[in-house]
Amino acid sequence: MTKLILVPKGDSPKIKQIIKRVNAFSKVAFLQCACGSRDMIQVTTGLLLDGGTPKGGTKQWLCASCLVKGVRSIVY
């Protein structure tokens, strides 16, 4: 029969650096679709070119995973 041995928790400076880095990264807000995907495509509709510069139009973010399935889901 095998015995279970508990290993005491150790505080490593490397682990503290990793936790600090992950916490700093998680504060960034990502767009996420209802399907759970974060792959986005930016679409501009109604854009006019005036002398080579774009003017007007409406920008929307579409979920790439839903778009491949044939669903146009707009992410806000």
HTML snippet that shows the backbone in 3Dmol.js (N, CA, C, O; Angstrom):
<script src="https://3Dmol.org/build/3Dmol-min.js"></script>
<div id="view" style="width:600px;height:400px;position:relative"></div>
<script>
const pdb = `
ATOM      1  N   MET A   1       0.845  -1.177   0.000  1.00  0.00           N
ATOM      2  CA  MET A   1       0.000   0.000   0.000  1.00  0.00           C
ATOM      3  C   MET A   1       0.894   1.246   0.000  1.00  0.00           C
ATOM      4  O   MET A   1       1.878   1.307   0.737  1.00  0.00           O
ATOM      5  N   THR A   2       0.548   2.236  -0.828  1.00  0.00           N
ATOM      6  CA  THR A   2       1.351   3.438  -0.961  1.00  0.00           C
ATOM      7  C   THR A   2       0.902   4.486   0.049  1.00  0.00           C
ATOM      8  O   THR A   2      -0.295   4.692   0.251  1.00  0.00           O
ATOM      9  N   LYS A   3       1.870   5.146   0.682  1.00  0.00           N
ATOM     10  CA  LYS A   3       1.546   6.207   1.635  1.00  0.00           C
ATOM     11  C   LYS A   3       1.518   7.544   0.916  1.00  0.00           C
ATOM     12  O   LYS A   3       2.322   7.787   0.016  1.00  0.00           O
ATOM     13  N   LEU A   4       0.616   8.391   1.302  1.00  0.00           N
ATOM     14  CA  LEU A   4       0.568   9.743   0.778  1.00  0.00           C
ATOM     15  C   LEU A   4       1.386  10.649   1.674  1.00  0.00           C
ATOM     16  O   LEU A   4       1.231  10.628   2.895  1.00  0.00           O
ATOM     17  N   ILE A   5       2.239  11.426   1.086  1.00  0.00           N
ATOM     18  CA  ILE A   5       3.087  12.340   1.844  1.00  0.00           C
ATOM     19  C   ILE A   5       2.728  13.764   1.442  1.00  0.00           C
ATOM     20  O   ILE A   5       2.709  14.089   0.255  1.00  0.00           O
ATOM     21  N   LEU A   6       2.448  14.605   2.412  1.00  0.00           N
ATOM     22  CA  LEU A   6       2.141  16.000   2.141  1.00  0.00           C
ATOM     23  C   LEU A   6       3.429  16.806   2.093  1.00  0.00           C
ATOM     24  O   LEU A   6       4.281  16.711   2.977  1.00  0.00           O
ATOM     25  N   VAL A   7       3.547  17.591   1.050  1.00  0.00           N
ATOM     26  CA  VAL A   7       4.729  18.431   0.891  1.00  0.00           C
ATOM     27  C   VAL A   7       4.364  19.829   1.375  1.00  0.00           C
ATOM     28  O   VAL A   7       3.353  20.384   0.943  1.00  0.00           O
ATOM     29  N   PRO A   8       5.175  20.411   2.270  1.00  0.00           N
ATOM     30  CA  PRO A   8       4.835  21.751   2.761  1.00  0.00           C
ATOM     31  C   PRO A   8       4.935  22.788   1.647  1.00  0.00           C
ATOM     32  O   PRO A   8       5.781  22.688   0.759  1.00  0.00           O
ATOM     33  N   LYS A   9       4.050  23.790   1.713  1.00  0.00           N
ATOM     34  CA  LYS A   9       4.014  24.846   0.711  1.00  0.00           C
ATOM     35  C   LYS A   9       5.255  25.720   0.851  1.00  0.00           C
ATOM     36  O   LYS A   9       5.599  26.149   1.952  1.00  0.00           O
ATOM     37  N   GLY A  10       5.916  25.978  -0.258  1.00  0.00           N
ATOM     38  CA  GLY A  10       7.112  26.807  -0.230  1.00  0.00           C
ATOM     39  C   GLY A  10       6.876  28.114  -0.957  1.00  0.00           C
ATOM     40  O   GLY A  10       6.173  28.141  -1.967  1.00  0.00           O
ATOM     41  N   ASP A  11       7.447  29.188  -0.464  1.00  0.00           N
ATOM     42  CA  ASP A  11       7.360  30.484  -1.126  1.00  0.00           C
ATOM     43  C   ASP A  11       8.637  30.715  -1.910  1.00  0.00           C
ATOM     44  O   ASP A  11       9.707  30.942  -1.345  1.00  0.00           O
ATOM     45  N   SER A  12       8.501  30.653  -3.187  1.00  0.00           N
ATOM     46  CA  SER A  12       9.639  30.863  -4.065  1.00  0.00           C
ATOM     47  C   SER A  12       9.552  32.270  -4.656  1.00  0.00           C
ATOM     48  O   SER A  12       8.461  32.711  -5.019  1.00  0.00           O
ATOM     49  N   PRO A  13      10.664  32.978  -4.760  1.00  0.00           N
ATOM     50  CA  PRO A  13      10.615  34.307  -5.368  1.00  0.00           C
ATOM     51  C   PRO A  13      10.175  34.246  -6.834  1.00  0.00           C
ATOM     52  O   PRO A  13       9.597  35.202  -7.350  1.00  0.00           O
ATOM     53  N   LYS A  14      10.448  33.131  -7.495  1.00  0.00           N
ATOM     54  CA  LYS A  14      10.027  32.988  -8.883  1.00  0.00           C
ATOM     55  C   LYS A  14       8.511  32.913  -8.983  1.00  0.00           C
ATOM     56  O   LYS A  14       7.916  33.487  -9.896  1.00  0.00           O
ATOM     57  N   ILE A  15       7.887  32.211  -8.051  1.00  0.00           N
ATOM     58  CA  ILE A  15       6.427  32.096  -8.047  1.00  0.00           C
ATOM     59  C   ILE A  15       5.793  33.466  -7.792  1.00  0.00           C
ATOM     60  O   ILE A  15       4.779  33.807  -8.400  1.00  0.00           O
ATOM     61  N   LYS A  16       6.383  34.234  -6.906  1.00  0.00           N
ATOM     62  CA  LYS A  16       5.850  35.572  -6.623  1.00  0.00           C
ATOM     63  C   LYS A  16       5.932  36.467  -7.854  1.00  0.00           C
ATOM     64  O   LYS A  16       5.027  37.263  -8.106  1.00  0.00           O
ATOM     65  N   GLN A  17       7.018  36.340  -8.623  1.00  0.00           N
ATOM     66  CA  GLN A  17       7.157  37.132  -9.845  1.00  0.00           C
ATOM     67  C   GLN A  17       6.114  36.718 -10.882  1.00  0.00           C
ATOM     68  O   GLN A  17       5.559  37.564 -11.584  1.00  0.00           O
ATOM     69  N   ILE A  18       5.854  35.432 -10.974  1.00  0.00           N
ATOM     70  CA  ILE A  18       4.865  34.938 -11.933  1.00  0.00           C
ATOM     71  C   ILE A  18       3.474  35.421 -11.552  1.00  0.00           C
ATOM     72  O   ILE A  18       2.717  35.857 -12.419  1.00  0.00           O
ATOM     73  N   ILE A  19       3.124  35.352 -10.275  1.00  0.00           N
ATOM     74  CA  ILE A  19       1.811  35.814  -9.812  1.00  0.00           C
ATOM     75  C   ILE A  19       1.648  37.297 -10.061  1.00  0.00           C
ATOM     76  O   ILE A  19       0.574  37.746 -10.460  1.00  0.00           O
ATOM     77  N   LYS A  20       2.698  38.062  -9.830  1.00  0.00           N
ATOM     78  CA  LYS A  20       2.660  39.503 -10.060  1.00  0.00           C
ATOM     79  C   LYS A  20       2.430  39.808 -11.550  1.00  0.00           C
ATOM     80  O   LYS A  20       1.654  40.699 -11.895  1.00  0.00           O
ATOM     81  N   ARG A  21       3.111  39.060 -12.420  1.00  0.00           N
ATOM     82  CA  ARG A  21       2.969  39.267 -13.855  1.00  0.00           C
ATOM     83  C   ARG A  21       1.563  38.887 -14.339  1.00  0.00           C
ATOM     84  O   ARG A  21       0.979  39.595 -15.159  1.00  0.00           O
ATOM     85  N   VAL A  22       1.028  37.789 -13.840  1.00  0.00           N
ATOM     86  CA  VAL A  22      -0.312  37.346 -14.250  1.00  0.00           C
ATOM     87  C   VAL A  22      -1.374  38.325 -13.769  1.00  0.00           C
ATOM     88  O   VAL A  22      -2.313  38.628 -14.505  1.00  0.00           O
ATOM     89  N   ASN A  23      -1.239  38.822 -12.549  1.00  0.00           N
ATOM     90  CA  ASN A  23      -2.212  39.793 -12.037  1.00  0.00           C
ATOM     91  C   ASN A  23      -2.179  41.087 -12.834  1.00  0.00           C
ATOM     92  O   ASN A  23      -3.224  41.699 -13.052  1.00  0.00           O
ATOM     93  N   ALA A  24      -1.011  41.513 -13.269  1.00  0.00           N
ATOM     94  CA  ALA A  24      -0.905  42.727 -14.074  1.00  0.00           C
ATOM     95  C   ALA A  24      -1.528  42.505 -15.451  1.00  0.00           C
ATOM     96  O   ALA A  24      -2.117  43.427 -16.014  1.00  0.00           O
ATOM     97  N   PHE A  25      -1.407  41.303 -15.994  1.00  0.00           N
ATOM     98  CA  PHE A  25      -1.935  41.009 -17.318  1.00  0.00           C
ATOM     99  C   PHE A  25      -3.453  40.872 -17.297  1.00  0.00           C
ATOM    100  O   PHE A  25      -4.109  41.234 -18.274  1.00  0.00           O
ATOM    101  N   SER A  26      -4.021  40.365 -16.223  1.00  0.00           N
ATOM    102  CA  SER A  26      -5.455  40.094 -16.188  1.00  0.00           C
ATOM    103  C   SER A  26      -6.298  41.359 -16.086  1.00  0.00           C
ATOM    104  O   SER A  26      -7.520  41.283 -16.217  1.00  0.00           O
ATOM    105  N   LYS A  27      -5.689  42.517 -15.856  1.00  0.00           N
ATOM    106  CA  LYS A  27      -6.460  43.749 -15.763  1.00  0.00           C
ATOM    107  C   LYS A  27      -6.842  44.302 -17.134  1.00  0.00           C
ATOM    108  O   LYS A  27      -7.686  45.193 -17.235  1.00  0.00           O
ATOM    109  N   VAL A  28      -6.223  43.776 -18.184  1.00  0.00           N
ATOM    110  CA  VAL A  28      -6.523  44.225 -19.535  1.00  0.00           C
ATOM    111  C   VAL A  28      -7.893  43.686 -19.935  1.00  0.00           C
ATOM    112  O   VAL A  28      -8.172  42.499 -19.768  1.00  0.00           O
ATOM    113  N   ALA A  29      -8.734  44.553 -20.458  1.00  0.00           N
ATOM    114  CA  ALA A  29     -10.085  44.144 -20.855  1.00  0.00           C
ATOM    115  C   ALA A  29     -10.067  43.649 -22.298  1.00  0.00           C
ATOM    116  O   ALA A  29      -9.664  44.379 -23.203  1.00  0.00           O
ATOM    117  N   PHE A  30     -10.494  42.436 -22.505  1.00  0.00           N
ATOM    118  CA  PHE A  30     -10.586  41.865 -23.834  1.00  0.00           C
ATOM    119  C   PHE A  30     -12.048  41.791 -24.235  1.00  0.00           C
ATOM    120  O   PHE A  30     -12.924  41.578 -23.397  1.00  0.00           O
ATOM    121  N   LEU A  31     -12.301  41.968 -25.523  1.00  0.00           N
ATOM    122  CA  LEU A  31     -13.640  41.728 -26.033  1.00  0.00           C
ATOM    123  C   LEU A  31     -13.846  40.221 -26.078  1.00  0.00           C
ATOM    124  O   LEU A  31     -12.953  39.473 -26.477  1.00  0.00           O
ATOM    125  N   GLN A  32     -15.027  39.783 -25.668  1.00  0.00           N
ATOM    126  CA  GLN A  32     -15.313  38.357 -25.698  1.00  0.00           C
ATOM    127  C   GLN A  32     -16.745  38.153 -26.154  1.00  0.00           C
ATOM    128  O   GLN A  32     -17.665  38.800 -25.653  1.00  0.00           O
ATOM    129  N   CYS A  33     -16.927  37.261 -27.095  1.00  0.00           N
ATOM    130  CA  CYS A  33     -18.249  36.951 -27.630  1.00  0.00           C
ATOM    131  C   CYS A  33     -19.006  36.050 -26.648  1.00  0.00           C
ATOM    132  O   CYS A  33     -18.418  35.488 -25.723  1.00  0.00           O
ATOM    133  N   ALA A  34     -20.306  35.924 -26.863  1.00  0.00           N
ATOM    134  CA  ALA A  34     -21.112  35.044 -26.018  1.00  0.00           C
ATOM    135  C   ALA A  34     -20.715  33.581 -26.205  1.00  0.00           C
ATOM    136  O   ALA A  34     -20.952  32.759 -25.320  1.00  0.00           O
ATOM    137  N   CYS A  35     -20.109  33.248 -27.355  1.00  0.00           N
ATOM    138  CA  CYS A  35     -19.674  31.868 -27.591  1.00  0.00           C
ATOM    139  C   CYS A  35     -18.376  31.560 -26.853  1.00  0.00           C
ATOM    140  O   CYS A  35     -17.982  30.397 -26.763  1.00  0.00           O
ATOM    141  N   GLY A  36     -17.697  32.596 -26.316  1.00  0.00           N
ATOM    142  CA  GLY A  36     -16.478  32.396 -25.559  1.00  0.00           C
ATOM    143  C   GLY A  36     -15.215  32.718 -26.338  1.00  0.00           C
ATOM    144  O   GLY A  36     -14.117  32.674 -25.784  1.00  0.00           O
ATOM    145  N   SER A  37     -15.359  33.041 -27.611  1.00  0.00           N
ATOM    146  CA  SER A  37     -14.202  33.327 -28.456  1.00  0.00           C
ATOM    147  C   SER A  37     -13.746  34.770 -28.279  1.00  0.00           C
ATOM    148  O   SER A  37     -14.551  35.653 -27.983  1.00  0.00           O
ATOM    149  N   ARG A  38     -12.451  35.001 -28.462  1.00  0.00           N
ATOM    150  CA  ARG A  38     -11.902  36.356 -28.393  1.00  0.00           C
ATOM    151  C   ARG A  38     -11.282  36.774 -29.728  1.00  0.00           C
ATOM    152  O   ARG A  38     -10.562  37.770 -29.797  1.00  0.00           O
ATOM    153  N   ASP A  39     -11.562  36.016 -30.778  1.00  0.00           N
ATOM    154  CA  ASP A  39     -11.065  36.350 -32.114  1.00  0.00           C
ATOM    155  C   ASP A  39     -12.046  37.313 -32.759  1.00  0.00           C
ATOM    156  O   ASP A  39     -13.200  36.960 -33.000  1.00  0.00           O
ATOM    157  N   MET A  40     -11.591  38.534 -33.040  1.00  0.00           N
ATOM    158  CA  MET A  40     -12.473  39.572 -33.558  1.00  0.00           C
ATOM    159  C   MET A  40     -12.004  40.085 -34.912  1.00  0.00           C
ATOM    160  O   MET A  40     -10.812  40.081 -35.221  1.00  0.00           O
ATOM    161  N   ILE A  41     -12.964  40.523 -35.707  1.00  0.00           N
ATOM    162  CA  ILE A  41     -12.704  41.171 -36.982  1.00  0.00           C
ATOM    163  C   ILE A  41     -13.385  42.529 -36.929  1.00  0.00           C
ATOM    164  O   ILE A  41     -14.565  42.622 -36.591  1.00  0.00           O
ATOM    165  N   GLN A  42     -12.641  43.589 -37.265  1.00  0.00           N
ATOM    166  CA  GLN A  42     -13.229  44.927 -37.266  1.00  0.00           C
ATOM    167  C   GLN A  42     -13.750  45.215 -38.674  1.00  0.00           C
ATOM    168  O   GLN A  42     -13.010  45.117 -39.653  1.00  0.00           O
ATOM    169  N   VAL A  43     -15.038  45.574 -38.761  1.00  0.00           N
ATOM    170  CA  VAL A  43     -15.684  45.842 -40.029  1.00  0.00           C
ATOM    171  C   VAL A  43     -16.135  47.295 -40.039  1.00  0.00           C
ATOM    172  O   VAL A  43     -16.705  47.780 -39.062  1.00  0.00           O
ATOM    173  N   THR A  44     -15.877  47.994 -41.154  1.00  0.00           N
ATOM    174  CA  THR A  44     -16.336  49.371 -41.317  1.00  0.00           C
ATOM    175  C   THR A  44     -17.332  49.402 -42.459  1.00  0.00           C
ATOM    176  O   THR A  44     -17.018  48.986 -43.574  1.00  0.00           O
ATOM    177  N   THR A  45     -18.547  49.899 -42.182  1.00  0.00           N
ATOM    178  CA  THR A  45     -19.608  49.962 -43.169  1.00  0.00           C
ATOM    179  C   THR A  45     -19.904  51.417 -43.502  1.00  0.00           C
ATOM    180  O   THR A  45     -19.907  52.265 -42.610  1.00  0.00           O
ATOM    181  N   GLY A  46     -20.152  51.717 -44.769  1.00  0.00           N
ATOM    182  CA  GLY A  46     -20.523  53.067 -45.175  1.00  0.00           C
ATOM    183  C   GLY A  46     -19.353  54.036 -45.213  1.00  0.00           C
ATOM    184  O   GLY A  46     -19.535  55.232 -44.983  1.00  0.00           O
ATOM    185  N   LEU A  47     -18.182  53.550 -45.494  1.00  0.00           N
ATOM    186  CA  LEU A  47     -16.982  54.385 -45.508  1.00  0.00           C
ATOM    187  C   LEU A  47     -16.858  55.092 -46.863  1.00  0.00           C
ATOM    188  O   LEU A  47     -17.020  54.463 -47.908  1.00  0.00           O
ATOM    189  N   LEU A  48     -16.576  56.383 -46.845  1.00  0.00           N
ATOM    190  CA  LEU A  48     -16.366  57.161 -48.061  1.00  0.00           C
ATOM    191  C   LEU A  48     -14.914  57.589 -48.130  1.00  0.00           C
ATOM    192  O   LEU A  48     -14.323  57.981 -47.123  1.00  0.00           O
ATOM    193  N   LEU A  49     -14.340  57.513 -49.328  1.00  0.00           N
ATOM    194  CA  LEU A  49     -12.967  57.968 -49.522  1.00  0.00           C
ATOM    195  C   LEU A  49     -13.022  59.369 -50.123  1.00  0.00           C
ATOM    196  O   LEU A  49     -13.577  59.564 -51.205  1.00  0.00           O
ATOM    197  N   ASP A  50     -12.452  60.330 -49.428  1.00  0.00           N
ATOM    198  CA  ASP A  50     -12.421  61.712 -49.883  1.00  0.00           C
ATOM    199  C   ASP A  50     -10.967  62.105 -50.101  1.00  0.00           C
ATOM    200  O   ASP A  50     -10.260  62.441 -49.151  1.00  0.00           O
ATOM    201  N   GLY A  51     -10.519  62.064 -51.355  1.00  0.00           N
ATOM    202  CA  GLY A  51      -9.126  62.386 -51.652  1.00  0.00           C
ATOM    203  C   GLY A  51      -8.157  61.364 -51.098  1.00  0.00           C
ATOM    204  O   GLY A  51      -7.023  61.706 -50.762  1.00  0.00           O
ATOM    205  N   GLY A  52      -8.580  60.122 -50.997  1.00  0.00           N
ATOM    206  CA  GLY A  52      -7.716  59.068 -50.495  1.00  0.00           C
ATOM    207  C   GLY A  52      -7.764  58.878 -48.989  1.00  0.00           C
ATOM    208  O   GLY A  52      -7.154  57.943 -48.470  1.00  0.00           O
ATOM    209  N   THR A  53      -8.481  59.752 -48.267  1.00  0.00           N
ATOM    210  CA  THR A  53      -8.600  59.597 -46.808  1.00  0.00           C
ATOM    211  C   THR A  53      -9.986  59.083 -46.466  1.00  0.00           C
ATOM    212  O   THR A  53     -10.976  59.581 -47.001  1.00  0.00           O
ATOM    213  N   PRO A  54     -10.076  58.096 -45.585  1.00  0.00           N
ATOM    214  CA  PRO A  54     -11.391  57.559 -45.216  1.00  0.00           C
ATOM    215  C   PRO A  54     -12.173  58.539 -44.333  1.00  0.00           C
ATOM    216  O   PRO A  54     -11.621  59.142 -43.413  1.00  0.00           O
ATOM    217  N   LYS A  55     -13.460  58.682 -44.630  1.00  0.00           N
ATOM    218  CA  LYS A  55     -14.326  59.554 -43.824  1.00  0.00           C
ATOM    219  C   LYS A  55     -15.653  58.858 -43.578  1.00  0.00           C
ATOM    220  O   LYS A  55     -16.188  58.169 -44.447  1.00  0.00           O
ATOM    221  N   GLY A  56     -16.173  59.055 -42.366  1.00  0.00           N
ATOM    222  CA  GLY A  56     -17.477  58.507 -42.012  1.00  0.00           C
ATOM    223  C   GLY A  56     -17.427  57.009 -41.794  1.00  0.00           C
ATOM    224  O   GLY A  56     -16.365  56.425 -41.582  1.00  0.00           O
ATOM    225  N   GLY A  57     -18.583  56.411 -41.848  1.00  0.00           N
ATOM    226  CA  GLY A  57     -18.689  54.966 -41.681  1.00  0.00           C
ATOM    227  C   GLY A  57     -18.942  54.566 -40.242  1.00  0.00           C
ATOM    228  O   GLY A  57     -18.778  55.361 -39.317  1.00  0.00           O
ATOM    229  N   THR A  58     -19.341  53.333 -40.076  1.00  0.00           N
ATOM    230  CA  THR A  58     -19.629  52.776 -38.762  1.00  0.00           C
ATOM    231  C   THR A  58     -18.723  51.576 -38.528  1.00  0.00           C
ATOM    232  O   THR A  58     -18.686  50.653 -39.341  1.00  0.00           O
ATOM    233  N   LYS A  59     -17.996  51.590 -37.421  1.00  0.00           N
ATOM    234  CA  LYS A  59     -17.113  50.473 -37.093  1.00  0.00           C
ATOM    235  C   LYS A  59     -17.843  49.506 -36.168  1.00  0.00           C
ATOM    236  O   LYS A  59     -18.529  49.911 -35.230  1.00  0.00           O
ATOM    237  N   GLN A  60     -17.676  48.220 -36.458  1.00  0.00           N
ATOM    238  CA  GLN A  60     -18.259  47.179 -35.619  1.00  0.00           C
ATOM    239  C   GLN A  60     -17.236  46.067 -35.450  1.00  0.00           C
ATOM    240  O   GLN A  60     -16.408  45.832 -36.331  1.00  0.00           O
ATOM    241  N   TRP A  61     -17.297  45.388 -34.317  1.00  0.00           N
ATOM    242  CA  TRP A  61     -16.448  44.233 -34.059  1.00  0.00           C
ATOM    243  C   TRP A  61     -17.304  42.987 -34.213  1.00  0.00           C
ATOM    244  O   TRP A  61     -18.342  42.858 -33.564  1.00  0.00           O
ATOM    245  N   LEU A  62     -16.868  42.062 -35.075  1.00  0.00           N
ATOM    246  CA  LEU A  62     -17.580  40.815 -35.288  1.00  0.00           C
ATOM    247  C   LEU A  62     -16.743  39.662 -34.749  1.00  0.00           C
ATOM    248  O   LEU A  62     -15.515  39.677 -34.826  1.00  0.00           O
ATOM    249  N   CYS A  63     -17.427  38.669 -34.205  1.00  0.00           N
ATOM    250  CA  CYS A  63     -16.751  37.466 -33.709  1.00  0.00           C
ATOM    251  C   CYS A  63     -16.357  36.605 -34.911  1.00  0.00           C
ATOM    252  O   CYS A  63     -17.209  36.245 -35.723  1.00  0.00           O
ATOM    253  N   ALA A  64     -15.073  36.277 -35.025  1.00  0.00           N
ATOM    254  CA  ALA A  64     -14.580  35.501 -36.169  1.00  0.00           C
ATOM    255  C   ALA A  64     -15.109  34.063 -36.141  1.00  0.00           C
ATOM    256  O   ALA A  64     -15.401  33.495 -37.194  1.00  0.00           O
ATOM    257  N   SER A  65     -15.234  33.474 -34.962  1.00  0.00           N
ATOM    258  CA  SER A  65     -15.720  32.092 -34.868  1.00  0.00           C
ATOM    259  C   SER A  65     -17.174  31.984 -35.292  1.00  0.00           C
ATOM    260  O   SER A  65     -17.554  31.045 -35.991  1.00  0.00           O
ATOM    261  N   CYS A  66     -17.987  32.947 -34.870  1.00  0.00           N
ATOM    262  CA  CYS A  66     -19.397  32.940 -35.253  1.00  0.00           C
ATOM    263  C   CYS A  66     -19.548  33.248 -36.738  1.00  0.00           C
ATOM    264  O   CYS A  66     -20.428  32.699 -37.402  1.00  0.00           O
ATOM    265  N   LEU A  67     -18.688  34.130 -37.264  1.00  0.00           N
ATOM    266  CA  LEU A  67     -18.750  34.501 -38.673  1.00  0.00           C
ATOM    267  C   LEU A  67     -18.437  33.308 -39.564  1.00  0.00           C
ATOM    268  O   LEU A  67     -19.030  33.168 -40.634  1.00  0.00           O
ATOM    269  N   VAL A  68     -17.517  32.443 -39.142  1.00  0.00           N
ATOM    270  CA  VAL A  68     -17.192  31.234 -39.904  1.00  0.00           C
ATOM    271  C   VAL A  68     -18.390  30.288 -39.931  1.00  0.00           C
ATOM    272  O   VAL A  68     -18.601  29.579 -40.915  1.00  0.00           O
ATOM    273  N   LYS A  69     -19.172  30.278 -38.853  1.00  0.00           N
ATOM    274  CA  LYS A  69     -20.363  29.425 -38.788  1.00  0.00           C
ATOM    275  C   LYS A  69     -21.540  30.014 -39.545  1.00  0.00           C
ATOM    276  O   LYS A  69     -22.557  29.346 -39.731  1.00  0.00           O
ATOM    277  N   GLY A  70     -21.408  31.280 -39.991  1.00  0.00           N
ATOM    278  CA  GLY A  70     -22.487  31.918 -40.744  1.00  0.00           C
ATOM    279  C   GLY A  70     -23.351  32.826 -39.908  1.00  0.00           C
ATOM    280  O   GLY A  70     -24.380  33.303 -40.386  1.00  0.00           O
ATOM    281  N   VAL A  71     -22.964  33.082 -38.666  1.00  0.00           N
ATOM    282  CA  VAL A  71     -23.731  33.950 -37.767  1.00  0.00           C
ATOM    283  C   VAL A  71     -22.993  35.271 -37.645  1.00  0.00           C
ATOM    284  O   VAL A  71     -21.796  35.291 -37.355  1.00  0.00           O
ATOM    285  N   ARG A  72     -23.701  36.378 -37.866  1.00  0.00           N
ATOM    286  CA  ARG A  72     -23.071  37.702 -37.722  1.00  0.00           C
ATOM    287  C   ARG A  72     -23.374  38.211 -36.317  1.00  0.00           C
ATOM    288  O   ARG A  72     -24.419  38.821 -36.088  1.00  0.00           O
ATOM    289  N   SER A  73     -22.479  37.967 -35.389  1.00  0.00           N
ATOM    290  CA  SER A  73     -22.700  38.419 -34.015  1.00  0.00           C
ATOM    291  C   SER A  73     -21.811  39.624 -33.755  1.00  0.00           C
ATOM    292  O   SER A  73     -20.586  39.540 -33.852  1.00  0.00           O
ATOM    293  N   ILE A  74     -22.437  40.742 -33.426  1.00  0.00           N
ATOM    294  CA  ILE A  74     -21.729  41.978 -33.162  1.00  0.00           C
ATOM    295  C   ILE A  74     -21.368  42.019 -31.687  1.00  0.00           C
ATOM    296  O   ILE A  74     -22.221  41.806 -30.826  1.00  0.00           O
ATOM    297  N   VAL A  75     -20.091  42.297 -31.396  1.00  0.00           N
ATOM    298  CA  VAL A  75     -19.594  42.339 -30.017  1.00  0.00           C
ATOM    299  C   VAL A  75     -19.395  43.795 -29.638  1.00  0.00           C
ATOM    300  O   VAL A  75     -18.798  44.564 -30.391  1.00  0.00           O
ATOM    301  N   TYR A  76     -19.893  44.168 -28.478  1.00  0.00           N
ATOM    302  CA  TYR A  76     -19.797  45.564 -28.038  1.00  0.00           C
ATOM    303  C   TYR A  76     -18.694  45.716 -27.028  1.00  0.00           C
ATOM    304  O   TYR A  76     -18.454  46.818 -26.537  1.00  0.00           O
TER     305      TYR A  76
END
`;
const viewer = $3Dmol.createViewer("view");
viewer.addModel(pdb, "pdb");
viewer.setStyle({}, {cartoon: {color: "spectrum"}});
viewer.zoomTo();
viewer.render();
</script>
